[in-house]
Amino acid sequence: MLSHFKASSHCGVLFIIALVATSCSSSEKFTGFSYDPEGATVTTDKEITPQHERTIGISSDGVWLSNEFAGARMNDFYKLNDSLYQVVLEPENYPINNSPWYAFKVWADSAKTVRLRLKYQHGEHRYYPELSHDGSSWSAIDSASYSQDTLQGTATLKLDLSEKPLWVSAQEVLTIDDYVVWADSLSREPFVWQDTVGFSHQNRPVKKIVINELEDKNRPHGILLITGRMHPPEVTGALASLYFIDELTSDTETANKFRSKFEILAYPLANPDGVQNGHWRHNAAGVDLNRDWIAFNQPETQAIRDDILKHVRSDSQKRIYYGIDFHSTNENIFYPINREIKTFPEDFTYKWVDSLKNAFPDTEFSVEPFDTSSPIAKNWIYRTFGADAVTYEVNDSENRDKIEAIARTSARLVMQNLLEEMKTEMNK
């Protein structure tokens, strides 16, 4: 945890700056990636079933569970037999990708050891449990107290309970309050400020962080775009994005020079409703926001798109150089744009990854290029500005210190490489 800290042709898109995208790679209608459920790319509003916030107890045993806190997910709780209790987890709607989030508090009237089985509707167990006694400091459950049944898609935890609540979660619980504290800390710097660019379905603000210390705003300068947390359970990607952004504000020679030539537009919490409600993937309208970057049916993607377009159109000296969309999965993997597609800058992601592999030779980083047909954030950046962009996924189980080290190193590499790209461009 931070210390408070299938494809449609779009060749006819009008670029708003003088860049030309040379190819659209497919004329077939995109209907989703291999891991997407049916209907994932249909981004009109869908019905969801909100979880009932409550405390549930087996009074005869004096064992209690609660989901009455931001980011919680626990739909039912009951006793199976004398030695086993069951926690039922359900998604906000389905079909849905298998990112089965859970987060609840459990306690007992007197000290006792219990076994809890996590049972999922429309999903299978994925996330190794994290425990906390205060909702802030987290540690992974001891392996001797955890077992997973891959055939049944369940997991069983052995927990030592007391009158003090124990938090159990799929990952650290990182909610709006944590983002507010982190962003307020960043904003103490005179070159960092915050703005609200729109509101979610449930009227939560979609926030932007601007980092800008340009030496001459009347001269051409670059823009780095950052988006994150479209999918609520993807906490490791969220942590990486915050460390990455924090490094951009550091008082180093590279960061100071970078901020004099580039401004950063960051939207680190794109799905505030999903995060606060403990959703598995979707927003409050039951939609995968990272499949809405063509249709723009949802207020969150609309707000971010409109803000970026307004910002770029306001000044002909501005140019989008690069975009990073932070996510999480079961490995460290970059999804760049296919090399045969001409972008500006060219091959930027590949250069970054090569340098990162050299910096962390014992860490595996996969690279899987895609065309630009799917309705995801990085492809909108390319289609609209001709700029290079990447989806960067952080391993769900990556060591937290390693996440910070990789994120900060990545930020330094991206700054150095973008400065070199700008120098090359200005010398043409």
C-alpha positions as CSV (number, residue, x, y, z in Angstrom):
1,M,0.0,0.0,0.0
2,L,1.2,3.5,-0.7
3,S,2.2,5.5,2.2
4,H,-0.7,7.9,1.5
5,F,0.4,7.6,-1.4
6,K,-12.8,-9.4,-33.4
7,A,-12.4,-5.2,-35.4
8,S,-14.0,-2.4,-37.4
9,S,-12.3,-0.1,-39.8
10,H,-11.6,3.4,-38.4
11,C,-9.3,4.8,-41.1
12,G,-11.7,7.7,-41.6
13,V,-11.1,9.2,-38.1
14,L,-10.1,12.8,-38.3
15,F,-6.9,13.5,-36.4
16,I,-6.9,16.7,-34.5
17,I,-3.2,17.2,-35.0
18,A,-1.1,16.9,-38.1
19,L,-0.4,13.2,-37.9
20,V,-1.3,10.5,-40.3
21,A,-2.1,6.9,-39.3
22,T,-1.2,4.8,-42.2
23,S,-3.2,1.6,-41.7
24,C,-6.1,0.0,-40.1
25,S,-5.4,-3.6,-39.7
26,S,-8.7,-5.4,-39.9
27,S,-12.1,-5.0,-41.5
28,E,-13.9,-7.6,-39.4
29,K,-16.1,-6.4,-36.6
30,F,-14.3,-6.7,-33.2
31,T,-16.5,-8.7,-30.7
32,G,-14.0,-9.1,-27.9
33,F,-10.7,-10.7,-26.9
34,S,-10.5,-14.4,-26.3
35,Y,-11.0,-14.0,-22.6
36,D,-13.9,-11.6,-22.9
37,P,-17.4,-12.9,-22.2
38,E,-20.2,-12.5,-24.8
39,G,-21.4,-9.0,-25.1
40,A,-18.3,-7.3,-23.5
41,T,-18.1,-4.8,-26.4
42,V,-21.8,-3.8,-26.0
43,T,-21.3,-0.8,-23.8
44,T,-24.9,0.6,-23.4
45,D,-26.2,0.5,-19.9
46,K,-26.9,-2.9,-18.4
47,E,-28.7,-3.9,-15.3
48,I,-26.7,-4.7,-12.2
49,T,-27.6,-6.2,-8.8
50,P,-26.1,-4.1,-6.0
51,Q,-25.0,-6.1,-3.0
52,H,-26.9,-5.7,0.2
53,E,-24.7,-4.0,2.7
54,R,-25.1,-5.7,6.0
55,T,-23.5,-7.6,8.9
56,I,-24.3,-11.3,9.0
57,G,-23.8,-13.5,12.0
58,I,-24.1,-17.0,13.2
59,S,-25.2,-15.9,16.6
60,S,-25.0,-19.4,18.2
61,D,-21.3,-19.5,17.3
62,G,-20.6,-15.8,17.7
63,V,-19.1,-15.4,14.3
64,W,-19.8,-12.3,12.2
65,L,-19.0,-11.0,8.7
66,S,-19.6,-7.5,7.4
67,N,-19.4,-5.8,4.0
68,E,-20.3,-2.3,5.4
69,F,-17.3,-0.4,4.1
70,A,-16.1,1.1,0.8
71,G,-14.7,-1.5,-1.6
72,A,-16.3,-4.4,0.2
73,R,-17.8,-7.5,-1.6
74,M,-19.6,-10.2,0.3
75,N,-23.1,-11.4,-0.7
76,D,-23.9,-14.1,1.8
77,F,-22.5,-16.0,4.7
78,Y,-23.7,-19.2,6.4
79,K,-22.6,-22.3,8.3
80,L,-22.1,-25.5,6.3
81,N,-21.2,-27.8,9.1
82,D,-19.5,-27.8,12.5
83,S,-16.1,-27.1,11.0
84,L,-16.8,-25.0,8.0
85,Y,-18.5,-21.7,7.1
86,Q,-19.2,-20.4,3.5
87,V,-18.9,-16.9,2.1
88,V,-20.8,-16.4,-1.2
89,L,-19.4,-13.9,-3.7
90,E,-21.4,-12.7,-6.7
91,P,-20.5,-10.2,-9.4
92,E,-22.4,-6.9,-10.1
93,N,-23.8,-8.5,-13.3
94,Y,-22.8,-11.3,-15.7
95,P,-21.4,-12.6,-18.0
96,I,-18.2,-11.1,-16.7
97,N,-14.5,-11.6,-16.9
98,N,-13.0,-13.7,-14.1
99,S,-11.8,-11.1,-11.7
100,P,-13.8,-12.2,-8.6
101,W,-13.2,-9.6,-6.0
102,Y,-13.9,-10.2,-2.4
103,A,-13.4,-8.0,0.7
104,F,-15.1,-8.3,4.1
105,K,-14.5,-8.0,7.8
106,V,-14.8,-11.0,10.1
107,W,-14.7,-11.3,13.9
108,A,-15.9,-13.5,16.8
109,D,-17.4,-12.8,20.2
110,S,-14.5,-14.7,21.7
111,A,-11.2,-16.0,20.4
112,K,-11.6,-19.0,18.1
113,T,-10.2,-20.5,14.9
114,V,-12.6,-20.9,12.0
115,R,-12.5,-22.2,8.4
116,L,-14.1,-20.1,5.7
117,R,-14.8,-21.3,2.2
118,L,-15.0,-18.7,-0.6
119,K,-17.7,-19.8,-3.1
120,Y,-18.2,-17.8,-6.3
121,Q,-21.2,-17.4,-8.5
122,H,-20.3,-16.9,-12.2
123,G,-16.6,-17.0,-11.4
124,E,-13.7,-19.0,-9.9
125,H,-11.2,-18.2,-7.2
126,R,-8.3,-16.1,-8.5
127,Y,-6.8,-13.8,-5.9
128,Y,-4.5,-15.0,-3.1
129,P,-6.0,-13.5,0.2
130,E,-4.6,-10.5,1.9
131,L,-5.3,-9.9,5.6
132,S,-5.3,-6.7,7.7
133,H,-6.1,-5.7,11.2
134,D,-6.8,-2.0,10.3
135,G,-7.7,-1.9,6.7
136,S,-4.5,-0.1,5.9
137,S,-1.5,-2.4,6.5
138,W,-1.8,-5.7,4.6
139,S,0.0,-9.0,4.4
140,A,-0.7,-12.3,2.5
141,I,-2.3,-15.1,4.4
142,D,0.1,-17.8,5.6
143,S,0.2,-20.6,3.0
144,A,-0.5,-23.2,5.8
145,S,-3.8,-21.4,6.4
146,Y,-4.9,-21.4,2.7
147,S,-6.0,-24.0,0.2
148,Q,-7.5,-23.8,-3.2
149,D,-9.8,-26.3,-5.0
150,T,-9.3,-25.6,-8.7
151,L,-11.9,-28.1,-9.7
152,Q,-14.6,-26.4,-7.7
153,G,-13.2,-22.9,-8.1
154,T,-13.2,-22.3,-4.4
155,A,-10.7,-21.4,-1.7
156,T,-10.7,-22.2,2.0
157,L,-9.1,-20.0,4.7
158,K,-8.2,-20.9,8.3
159,L,-8.5,-17.7,10.4
160,D,-7.8,-16.9,14.0
161,L,-10.5,-14.6,15.1
162,S,-11.1,-12.3,18.1
163,E,-13.4,-9.5,19.0
164,K,-11.3,-7.2,16.8
165,P,-12.3,-7.3,13.1
166,L,-10.0,-9.0,10.7
167,W,-10.1,-7.7,7.1
168,V,-9.9,-10.3,4.3
169,S,-9.6,-9.2,0.7
170,A,-8.5,-10.2,-2.7
171,Q,-6.0,-7.4,-2.8
172,E,-5.3,-4.3,-0.6
173,V,-8.5,-2.2,-0.4
174,L,-7.6,0.9,-2.3
175,T,-10.6,3.3,-2.4
176,I,-11.4,6.9,-3.3
177,D,-10.2,8.1,0.1
178,D,-6.7,6.7,-0.5
179,Y,-6.6,8.4,-3.9
180,V,-7.6,11.7,-2.3
181,V,-4.9,11.6,0.3
182,W,-2.3,10.6,-2.4
183,A,-3.4,13.3,-4.8
184,D,-3.6,16.0,-2.1
185,S,0.0,15.1,-1.1
186,L,1.2,15.5,-4.8
187,S,-0.7,18.8,-5.1
188,R,1.5,20.4,-2.5
189,E,4.0,20.9,-5.4
190,P,3.3,24.2,-7.2
191,F,3.4,22.4,-10.6
192,V,0.7,19.8,-9.7
193,W,-3.0,20.5,-9.6
194,Q,-6.2,18.6,-9.7
195,D,-9.5,19.0,-11.5
196,T,-12.8,17.3,-11.9
197,V,-13.5,16.4,-15.6
198,G,-16.9,14.8,-15.1
199,F,-19.0,12.5,-13.0
200,S,-19.7,8.8,-12.8
201,H,-23.2,7.2,-13.0
202,Q,-23.5,7.6,-9.2
203,N,-22.2,11.2,-9.3
204,R,-18.7,10.5,-8.1
205,P,-16.0,12.8,-9.5
206,V,-13.7,11.6,-12.3
207,K,-10.5,13.4,-11.4
208,K,-7.6,14.5,-13.4
209,I,-4.1,15.3,-12.2
210,V,-2.1,17.8,-14.2
211,I,1.7,18.0,-13.9
212,N,3.1,21.0,-15.7
213,E,6.3,23.0,-15.3
214,L,6.8,24.1,-18.9
215,E,9.7,26.5,-19.4
216,D,8.0,28.2,-22.3
217,K,4.3,27.4,-23.0
218,N,4.5,29.3,-26.3
219,R,6.9,26.7,-27.7
220,P,6.0,23.2,-28.9
221,H,5.7,20.7,-26.0
222,G,4.7,17.2,-25.5
223,I,1.9,15.5,-23.5
224,L,2.1,12.1,-21.7
225,L,-1.3,10.6,-21.0
226,I,-2.0,8.2,-18.2
227,T,-5.1,6.3,-17.3
228,G,-5.8,3.7,-14.6
229,R,-8.2,1.6,-12.5
230,M,-10.9,1.0,-15.2
231,H,-11.2,-2.4,-13.6
232,P,-11.7,-2.2,-9.8
233,P,-9.8,-5.4,-8.7
234,E,-6.7,-4.5,-10.5
235,V,-4.9,-3.1,-7.5
236,T,-1.3,-3.9,-8.5
237,G,-1.7,-1.9,-11.7
238,A,-3.2,0.9,-9.6
239,L,-0.3,0.9,-7.2
240,A,2.2,1.0,-10.1
241,S,0.4,3.9,-11.7
242,L,0.6,5.9,-8.4
243,Y,4.3,5.2,-8.0
244,F,4.9,6.0,-11.6
245,I,3.1,9.4,-11.4
246,D,4.8,10.2,-8.1
247,E,8.2,9.7,-9.8
248,L,7.3,12.2,-12.5
249,T,7.0,14.8,-9.7
250,S,10.3,14.0,-8.1
251,D,13.2,16.5,-7.7
252,T,15.6,14.8,-9.9
253,E,17.5,16.2,-12.9
254,T,15.6,13.9,-15.3
255,A,12.2,14.7,-13.8
256,N,12.8,18.5,-13.7
257,K,13.9,18.5,-17.3
258,F,11.0,16.4,-18.4
259,R,8.5,18.7,-16.7
260,S,10.0,21.6,-18.5
261,K,9.3,20.0,-21.9
262,F,6.3,17.8,-21.3
263,E,3.0,18.1,-19.4
264,I,1.3,15.0,-17.9
265,L,-2.4,14.4,-17.9
266,A,-3.3,11.6,-15.5
267,Y,-6.7,10.0,-14.8
268,P,-5.7,7.4,-12.2
269,L,-9.2,6.4,-11.1
270,A,-11.4,6.0,-14.1
271,N,-14.1,3.8,-12.4
272,P,-14.8,5.3,-9.0
273,D,-18.2,3.6,-8.7
274,G,-16.8,0.2,-9.4
275,V,-14.1,0.7,-6.9
276,Q,-16.3,2.0,-4.1
277,N,-18.9,-0.8,-4.6
278,G,-16.4,-3.7,-4.8
279,H,-17.2,-4.6,-8.3
280,W,-15.5,-7.4,-10.1
281,R,-14.9,-5.4,-13.4
282,H,-17.7,-3.1,-14.4
283,N,-18.9,0.4,-13.6
284,A,-22.3,1.2,-12.1
285,A,-24.0,0.6,-15.4
286,G,-22.6,-2.9,-15.7
287,V,-20.2,-2.0,-18.5
288,D,-16.5,-2.8,-19.0
289,L,-15.1,0.8,-19.4
290,N,-12.1,-0.5,-21.4
291,R,-14.4,-1.7,-24.1
292,D,-16.1,1.7,-24.5
293,W,-13.4,3.7,-26.3
294,I,-15.2,3.8,-29.6
295,A,-18.8,4.1,-28.6
296,F,-18.3,6.3,-25.6
297,N,-21.6,5.3,-24.1
298,Q,-20.4,5.8,-20.5
299,P,-20.0,9.1,-18.6
300,E,-16.5,8.1,-17.3
301,T,-15.0,7.5,-20.7
302,Q,-16.8,10.4,-22.2
303,A,-15.4,12.7,-19.5
304,I,-11.8,11.6,-20.0
305,R,-12.1,11.8,-23.8
306,D,-13.7,15.2,-23.8
307,D,-11.1,16.6,-21.4
308,I,-8.2,15.3,-23.4
309,L,-9.6,16.6,-26.7
310,K,-10.4,20.0,-25.1
311,H,-6.9,20.2,-23.7
312,V,-5.1,19.4,-27.0
313,R,-7.4,21.6,-29.1
314,S,-6.7,24.6,-26.9
315,D,-3.2,25.0,-28.0
316,S,-1.6,24.2,-31.4
317,Q,1.8,23.8,-29.6
318,K,0.7,20.7,-27.8
319,R,1.3,17.2,-29.1
320,I,0.5,13.8,-27.7
321,Y,3.7,11.8,-27.5
322,Y,2.6,8.7,-25.6
323,G,-0.2,7.0,-23.6
324,I,0.0,4.4,-20.8
325,D,-3.1,2.6,-19.5
326,F,-2.4,0.7,-16.3
327,H,-4.0,-2.7,-15.5
328,S,-3.3,-6.0,-13.8
329,T,-3.4,-9.7,-14.7
330,N,-1.5,-12.9,-13.8
331,E,1.8,-11.7,-15.2
332,N,3.8,-8.6,-16.0
333,I,2.9,-8.0,-19.6
334,F,2.9,-5.1,-22.1
335,Y,0.4,-4.9,-24.9
336,P,1.9,-2.5,-27.4
337,I,0.7,-1.6,-30.9
338,N,1.8,-3.9,-33.7
339,R,5.2,-2.8,-35.0
340,E,4.0,-2.7,-38.6
341,I,1.6,0.1,-37.7
342,K,3.2,3.4,-38.0
343,T,3.0,5.5,-34.8
344,F,4.6,8.6,-33.3
345,P,7.1,7.9,-31.8
346,E,7.9,4.7,-33.5
347,D,8.6,1.5,-31.4
348,F,8.6,3.5,-28.1
349,T,7.1,0.8,-26.0
350,Y,9.6,-1.8,-27.3
351,K,12.5,0.5,-26.3
352,W,11.0,1.0,-22.9
353,V,10.6,-2.8,-22.3
354,D,14.1,-3.6,-23.5
355,S,15.5,-1.1,-21.0
356,L,13.3,-2.4,-18.3
357,K,14.4,-6.0,-18.9
358,N,18.0,-4.9,-18.6
359,A,17.3,-3.1,-15.3
360,F,15.4,-6.1,-13.8
361,P,17.1,-9.2,-15.4
362,D,15.5,-11.6,-12.9
363,T,11.9,-10.4,-13.6
364,E,10.0,-11.7,-16.5
365,F,8.2,-9.2,-18.8
366,S,6.1,-10.5,-21.6
367,V,5.2,-8.5,-24.7
368,E,2.1,-9.3,-26.8
369,P,1.4,-6.8,-29.6
370,F,-2.1,-6.2,-30.9
371,D,-3.6,-4.3,-33.8
372,T,-5.6,-1.1,-33.2
373,S,-9.1,-2.4,-33.9
374,S,-10.4,-3.0,-30.4
375,P,-12.3,-0.3,-28.4
376,I,-9.7,0.1,-25.7
377,A,-8.0,3.2,-24.3
378,K,-4.6,2.8,-26.0
379,N,-6.2,2.3,-29.4
380,W,-8.3,5.5,-29.0
381,I,-5.0,7.4,-28.4
382,Y,-3.5,6.0,-31.6
383,R,-6.7,6.5,-33.7
384,T,-7.1,10.0,-32.5
385,F,-3.6,11.4,-32.3
386,G,-1.5,8.8,-34.2
387,A,0.6,8.5,-31.0
388,D,2.1,5.3,-29.6
389,A,0.4,3.9,-26.5
390,V,0.5,0.7,-24.4
391,T,-1.6,-1.3,-22.0
392,Y,0.7,-2.2,-19.1
393,E,-0.5,-5.0,-16.9
394,V,1.2,-5.7,-13.6
395,N,1.3,-9.2,-12.1
396,D,-1.5,-9.7,-9.5
397,S,1.0,-11.4,-7.1
398,E,4.0,-9.2,-7.7
399,N,6.0,-8.2,-4.6
400,R,4.9,-4.8,-3.5
401,D,8.4,-3.4,-3.1
402,K,9.2,-4.7,-6.6
403,I,6.1,-3.0,-8.0
404,E,7.4,0.3,-6.7
405,A,10.9,-0.3,-7.9
406,I,9.7,-1.3,-11.4
407,A,7.2,1.6,-11.6
408,R,9.7,4.3,-10.6
409,T,12.4,2.9,-12.9
410,S,9.8,2.8,-15.7
411,A,8.9,6.4,-15.1
412,R,12.6,7.4,-15.3
413,L,13.0,5.4,-18.5
414,V,9.9,6.8,-20.1
415,M,11.0,10.4,-19.3
416,Q,14.5,9.8,-20.6
417,N,13.3,8.2,-23.8
418,L,10.6,10.8,-24.5
419,L,13.1,13.6,-24.0
420,E,15.3,11.9,-26.6
421,E,12.3,11.6,-29.0
422,M,11.6,15.3,-28.6
423,K,15.2,16.2,-29.3
424,T,15.2,14.1,-32.4
425,E,11.9,15.6,-33.6
426,M,13.0,19.2,-32.9
427,N,16.2,18.6,-34.9
428,K,14.4,17.5,-38.0
